[in-house]
């Protein structure tokens, strides 16, 4: 008895849950107004993710979004960090919006679009003349001896116009075309849901990294600046990348025309498995990881002092207060480091400036040239450039591309009109009528053409 009561209570509880879902939750989720609001919110926060720099340091936001005065009176670095606007696409509330919007589209598809398609596929015959009076487009023919109108002729006309014809009994006809137009909205929903799923998957599994690599160096992806919780750790990869050479092409006026990186992918044994010269908008892709050429710098300078071995001294970017880009280093000219000179470079054209400790310009050198300074011969061999790479991994790209392809196919198919025509031959009269869900004027012209052809066509033999 107790078991029966427990089972009855569980059944009653489950019935209550189902009733609440059907009567309260489902109408709310499938409400068009809610879907529009969700779509606008997603668009708004996506725009904010484009305008507000993503994944930057705390100092960056404090410098660019101060509290006094706050941008627009409210947007400060504290607001950005609290709301997660510095990493919009991975915040829980943005992912919740995507999930809720996808749920709304899915529910709408099953509760509205699929039943509408099912109803459209179900043909219905009109077997009473009064039914044609309800149609906006209808006509009536008197089947006298001199009248060429007949159901047989109408069948042939509709067939020539690529209508699908259904007849279950003599004297009654139903024809339709453009059923794909009813499928279009469902395909659109599938495409959008697939894009949303791709966005969620990309936020959970993708990562972004940045590397500044000197020409000739080999590296693995380690400087991750943004990554999803399920992202594969690139530090465990069994391959590496070598920057064979980095160089810049300059215009005749001295401006930068384009910068390039010749790169090789190496396996764990050091053998080359892929190779490409990359530049802006021409990245290297390997195993789902994409290497973009985004920046450049000066990594080091190679020099000789008298007959010494070649020294490669690192160069650091100097703070110029926004007045251009300069790199500098200090070269000792005595073994005890008690004297030396400063070297300044601004590009990779091979020219450097030599300054003494008092800040006086001593000489200007190009690669391969020498100068006498502090009693030694300083020879400049090479200015070593470094390539700035942005590295991305987004496993969702095929999903998103497939979603967009399906979405476009659905949009195109939605433009097809679903046209329906009924005919009834009864008591010496022929009744013809039709309706469509779009392109009403075009359908009216088609109906008039069918009726004109029907009245002029010779009787079927």
C-alpha positions in Angstrom: 0.0 0.0 0.0 2.8 2.3 0.9 4.6 1.5 -2.4 1.4 2.2 -4.3 1.1 5.6 -2.6 4.7 6.5 -3.3 4.3 5.6 -7.0 1.1 7.6 -7.2 2.8 10.6 -5.6 5.7 10.4 -8.0 3.3 10.1 -10.9 1.4 13.1 -9.7 4.6 15.2 -9.2 5.8 14.3 -12.7 2.4 15.2 -14.2 2.6 18.6 -12.4 6.1 19.3 -13.8 5.0 18.4 -17.3 1.9 20.6 -17.0 4.0 23.5 -15.8 6.4 23.1 -18.6 3.7 22.9 -21.2 1.4 25.7 -19.9 3.9 28.2 -18.5 7.5 27.5 -19.6 6.9 26.5 -23.2 4.7 29.5 -24.2 7.3 31.8 -22.7 10.3 30.2 -24.4 8.6 30.1 -27.8 7.4 33.8 -27.6 8.7 35.7 -30.6 9.2 38.9 -28.5 11.5 37.0 -26.1 13.6 35.7 -29.0 13.9 39.2 -30.4 15.0 40.6 -27.0 17.6 37.7 -26.6 18.9 38.3 -30.1 19.3 42.1 -29.5 21.1 41.4 -26.2 23.5 39.0 -27.9 24.2 41.5 -30.6 24.7 44.3 -28.1 27.2 42.4 -26.0 29.0 41.1 -29.1 29.5 44.7 -30.2 30.8 45.5 -26.7 33.3 42.6 -27.2 34.5 44.2 -30.4 34.7 47.8 -29.1 36.3 46.9 -25.7 39.7 45.3 -26.0 39.5 41.7 -24.9 42.0 39.8 -22.7 44.2 42.8 -21.8 46.1 43.3 -18.5 44.7 45.1 -15.5 47.1 48.0 -16.1 45.7 48.4 -19.6 42.1 48.8 -18.5 43.1 51.1 -15.6 45.0 53.3 -18.0 42.3 53.4 -20.8 39.1 53.2 -18.7 39.7 55.4 -15.6 37.1 55.9 -13.0 37.3 59.7 -13.2 36.0 60.5 -15.7 34.3 57.3 -16.6 33.5 56.6 -20.3 29.9 57.6 -20.9 29.7 58.4 -17.3 29.7 54.8 -16.0 32.1 52.6 -18.0 35.2 52.3 -15.9 37.8 49.5 -15.5 36.0 48.3 -12.4 32.7 48.0 -14.3 34.5 46.2 -17.1 36.1 43.6 -14.8 33.0 43.1 -12.6 30.8 42.4 -15.6 33.4 40.4 -17.5 33.4 42.8 -20.5 37.2 42.2 -20.8 36.3 38.6 -21.8 32.7 38.8 -23.0 32.5 35.7 -25.1 33.5 33.4 -22.2 31.4 34.9 -19.4 28.7 32.7 -17.9 25.9 35.2 -18.7 26.8 35.5 -22.3 27.0 31.7 -22.7 23.6 31.5 -20.9 22.1 34.0 -23.4 23.3 31.8 -26.3 21.9 28.6 -24.6 18.5 30.3 -23.8 18.3 31.7 -27.4 19.1 28.3 -28.8 16.5 26.7 -26.6 13.9 29.2 -27.8 14.6 28.5 -31.4 14.6 24.7 -30.9 11.3 24.9 -29.0 9.8 27.1 -31.7 10.9 24.6 -34.3 9.2 21.7 -32.7 6.1 23.5 -31.6 5.4 25.7 -34.6 7.5 25.1 -37.6 7.4 21.3 -37.8 3.6 21.2 -37.2 3.2 23.9 -39.9 5.3 21.8 -42.3 3.3 18.7 -41.5 0.1 20.5 -42.2 1.4 21.9 -45.4 2.4 18.4 -46.6 -1.1 17.1 -45.9 -3.2 17.6 -48.9 -6.9 18.4 -48.5 -9.5 18.2 -51.3 -12.4 20.6 -51.8 -15.5 18.7 -52.7 -18.1 21.4 -52.2 -18.5 24.6 -54.3 -18.9 26.7 -51.2 -15.4 26.0 -50.2 -14.1 27.9 -53.1 -15.9 31.1 -52.0 -13.5 31.3 -49.1 -10.5 31.6 -51.4 -9.3 35.1 -52.4 -8.5 33.8 -55.9 -11.2 31.6 -57.5 -13.1 31.2 -60.8 -16.0 29.2 -62.1 -16.5 27.8 -65.6 -19.7 26.5 -67.3 -18.8 23.2 -68.9 -21.0 23.6 -71.9 -20.4 22.0 -75.2 -18.6 25.0 -76.6 -16.4 25.5 -73.5 -13.0 24.0 -73.7 -12.4 24.2 -69.9 -12.1 20.8 -68.2 -10.4 19.1 -65.3 -8.3 17.1 -67.7 -7.0 20.2 -69.4 -6.3 21.9 -66.0 -4.3 18.9 -64.9 -2.1 19.2 -68.0 -1.6 22.9 -67.5 -0.6 22.5 -63.9 1.7 19.7 -64.7 3.4 21.9 -67.3 3.9 24.5 -64.6 5.6 22.0 -62.3 2.8 21.6 -59.8 2.6 18.4 -57.9 -0.9 17.0 -58.5 -3.1 14.8 -56.2 -6.4 13.1 -57.2 -8.2 10.5 -55.1 -11.6 10.6 -56.8 -13.0 11.7 -60.1 -13.7 15.4 -60.4 -11.6 16.5 -57.5 -8.0 17.9 -57.8 -5.4 19.4 -55.4 -2.0 20.7 -56.7 0.9 22.4 -55.0 4.4 23.6 -55.5 7.1 25.3 -53.5 6.9 23.1 -50.4 10.6 23.8 -49.9 9.5 27.3 -48.8 7.9 25.7 -45.7 11.1 23.9 -45.0 13.2 27.1 -45.2 12.4 28.5 -41.7 13.2 25.1 -40.1 16.6 25.1 -41.9 17.3 28.6 -40.8 16.6 27.6 -37.2 19.0 24.7 -37.6 21.7 26.9 -39.0 21.4 29.5 -36.2 21.4 26.8 -33.5 24.5 25.2 -35.0 26.2 28.6 -35.0 25.3 29.1 -31.4 26.6 25.7 -30.5 29.8 26.5 -32.4 30.2 29.7 -30.5 29.8 27.9 -27.1 32.2 25.1 -28.1 34.8 27.7 -29.3 34.5 29.6 -26.1 35.0 26.5 -24.1 37.8 24.9 -26.1 39.7 27.7 -27.9 42.7 29.7 -26.8 44.6 32.8 -27.9 48.4 33.2 -27.4 51.0 35.8 -28.4 54.7 35.3 -29.0 57.5 37.6 -30.0 60.1 35.3 -31.6 63.6 36.4 -32.8 64.6 35.4 -36.3 66.2 32.0 -36.2 64.7 30.8 -33.0 62.5 27.8 -32.4 59.5 28.0 -30.0 56.5 26.2 -28.6 53.2 28.0 -27.8 53.3 28.9 -24.2 52.3 32.6 -23.7 48.6 31.9 -23.4 46.6 35.1 -22.8 43.1 33.7 -23.1 41.8 30.1 -23.0 38.6 28.2 -22.4 38.2 25.8 -19.6 38.3 22.8 -21.9 41.1 24.1 -24.2 43.8 21.6 -25.0 47.1 22.7 -23.5 49.5 23.6 -26.2 52.5 23.2 -23.9 52.0 19.4 -24.3 52.3 19.5 -28.0 54.8 17.2 -29.7 55.8 19.8 -32.3 57.5 23.2 -32.4 57.9 26.1 -34.8 61.1 27.6 -36.1 61.3 31.2 -37.5 63.8 30.6 -40.2 63.9 34.3 -41.1 62.0 37.5 -40.5 62.3 40.5 -42.8 60.6 43.7 -43.8 60.0 45.2 -47.2 60.2 49.0 -47.2 58.8 51.5 -49.6 61.1 54.0 -51.4 60.1 56.7 -48.8 61.2 54.5 -45.9 57.8 53.3 -44.7 56.9 49.7 -44.1 55.4 48.0 -47.1 55.0 44.4 -45.6 56.7 42.2 -43.1 57.2 38.5 -43.5 58.1 35.4 -41.5 59.5 32.2 -43.1 58.4 29.5 -40.7 58.8 25.7 -40.4 56.9 23.3 -38.3 59.1 20.7 -36.7 58.2 17.3 -35.2 59.6 15.9 -32.0 62.7 14.7 -33.9 63.4 18.1 -35.4 62.3 17.2 -38.9 60.3 19.7 -41.0 56.7 18.7 -41.5 55.3 21.9 -42.8 56.6 25.2 -44.1 55.1 28.5 -45.1 56.0 32.2 -45.6 53.4 34.1 -43.7 52.4 37.8 -43.8 49.4 39.8 -42.9 46.2 37.9 -43.9 48.2 34.9 -44.9 48.7 32.8 -41.8 50.2 29.4 -41.2 47.7 26.6 -40.1 48.8 23.4 -38.5 46.7 20.9 -36.4 44.0 23.4 -35.8 46.4 26.1 -34.6 46.7 29.3 -36.7 49.7 31.6 -36.6 49.0 35.2 -37.7 51.6 37.8 -38.5 50.6 40.8 -36.4 53.6 42.7 -35.2 57.4 43.0 -35.4 60.3 44.2 -33.3 64.0 44.2 -32.9 65.3 41.4 -30.8 69.1 41.8 -30.8 72.2 43.2 -32.4 75.2 41.2 -33.4 78.6 42.9 -33.0 82.3 42.2 -32.8 84.8 44.2 -30.6 88.3 44.1 -32.1 88.9 40.4 -32.8 86.4 39.0 -30.3 83.8 36.4 -31.0 80.5 37.5 -32.2 78.3 38.9 -29.5 74.5 38.9 -29.8 73.1 41.5 -27.3 69.4 41.7 -26.7 67.6 45.0 -27.5 64.7 46.4 -25.5 61.9 48.7 -26.7 62.3 52.2 -25.3 59.5 54.3 -23.9 59.2 57.2 -26.4 55.9 58.6 -25.0 54.1 57.7 -28.3 56.7 59.4 -30.5 57.6 56.3 -32.6 59.3 53.0 -31.9 62.9 52.7 -30.8 65.0 49.9 -29.5 68.2 50.2 -27.5 71.0 48.3 -25.8 74.3 48.9 -24.1 77.6 47.5 -25.5 80.6 47.3 -23.1 83.9 48.3 -24.6 86.1 47.2 -21.6 86.2 43.7 -20.1 85.4 45.1 -16.6 82.3 46.8 -18.0 83.5 50.1 -16.8 82.9 51.8 -20.2 80.6 51.3 -23.0 78.3 52.8 -25.6 74.6 52.9 -26.2 73.1 51.6 -29.5 69.8 52.8 -30.8 67.8 51.3 -33.8 64.4 52.2 -35.2 63.9 49.6 -37.9 65.5 46.6 -39.7 67.1 48.6 -42.5 70.4 48.0 -40.8 71.2 51.5 -39.5 72.0 52.1 -35.8 73.0 55.1 -33.8 76.0 55.0 -31.4 76.0 57.3 -28.4 78.6 57.8 -25.7 77.9 57.8 -22.0 77.2 61.6 -22.1 74.5 61.1 -24.7 76.5 62.5 -27.6 76.1 60.9 -31.0 79.4 59.2 -31.9 78.6 57.6 -35.2 76.0 56.0 -37.4 76.6 52.5 -38.6 75.0 50.1 -41.1 75.4 46.3 -41.1 79.0 45.4 -42.0 80.5 48.8 -41.0 83.0 49.5 -38.2 83.9 52.5 -36.0 86.5 53.4 -33.5 85.1 54.1 -30.0 86.7 54.1 -26.6 89.9 52.8 -28.1 88.4 49.7 -29.7 87.0 48.7 -33.0 83.2 48.1 -32.9 81.8 46.3 -35.9 78.1 46.0 -36.5 77.3 42.6 -38.1 73.5 42.4 -38.1 70.3 43.8 -36.6 68.2 40.8 -35.6 64.5 41.3 -36.1 61.7 39.5 -34.2 58.3 38.5 -35.5 55.1 39.2 -33.5 52.7 36.3 -33.8 49.1 36.0 -32.6 48.3 32.3 -32.3 44.7 31.0 -32.2 43.0 27.7 -31.8 39.3 27.5 -32.4 37.9 24.0 -32.9 34.4 25.4 -33.5 35.3 27.0 -36.9 34.0 24.1 -39.0 30.8 24.0 -36.9 30.2 27.7 -37.3 31.0 27.6 -41.1 28.6 24.7 -41.5 26.0 26.6 -39.6 26.3 29.7 -41.8 26.1 27.5 -44.9 22.9 25.9 -43.6 21.6 29.3 -42.6 22.1 30.7 -46.1 20.5 27.7 -47.7 17.5 28.1 -45.4 17.2 31.8 -46.2 17.3 31.2 -49.9 14.7 28.3 -49.7 12.4 30.5 -47.6 11.9 32.8 -50.6 10.1 30.0 -52.5 6.3 30.5 -52.4 4.2 27.6 -51.3 1.3 27.8 -53.8 -1.8 25.6 -53.6 -4.6 25.2 -56.2 -7.9 23.3 -55.8 -10.3 22.3 -58.6 -13.8 20.7 -58.5 -15.8 19.5 -61.5 -19.4 19.1 -60.4 -22.9 19.5 -61.9 -21.6 20.7 -65.2 -19.4 23.4 -63.7 -15.6 23.6 -63.0 -14.5 25.5 -59.9 -10.8 26.6 -59.6 -9.2 28.5 -56.7 -5.8 28.9 -55.1 -3.7 30.6 -52.4 -0.1 31.2 -51.6 1.9 32.3 -48.5 4.0 34.9 -50.3 4.5 36.8 -53.6 0.8 37.3 -53.8 0.9 39.5 -56.9 3.1 37.0 -58.8 0.7 34.2 -57.8 -2.3 36.2 -59.0 -0.6 36.6 -62.4 0.1 32.9 -62.5 -3.5 32.0 -61.7 -4.8 34.4 -64.3 -2.4 32.9 -66.9 -3.7 29.4 -65.9 -7.3 30.4 -66.3 -6.7 32.1 -69.6 -4.8 29.0 -70.9 -7.6 26.8 -69.6 -10.3 28.8 -71.4 -8.4 28.8 -74.7 -7.0 25.3 -74.7 -8.5 22.7 -77.0 -10.4 19.9 -75.2 -8.4 16.9 -74.2 -8.8 13.9 -76.6 
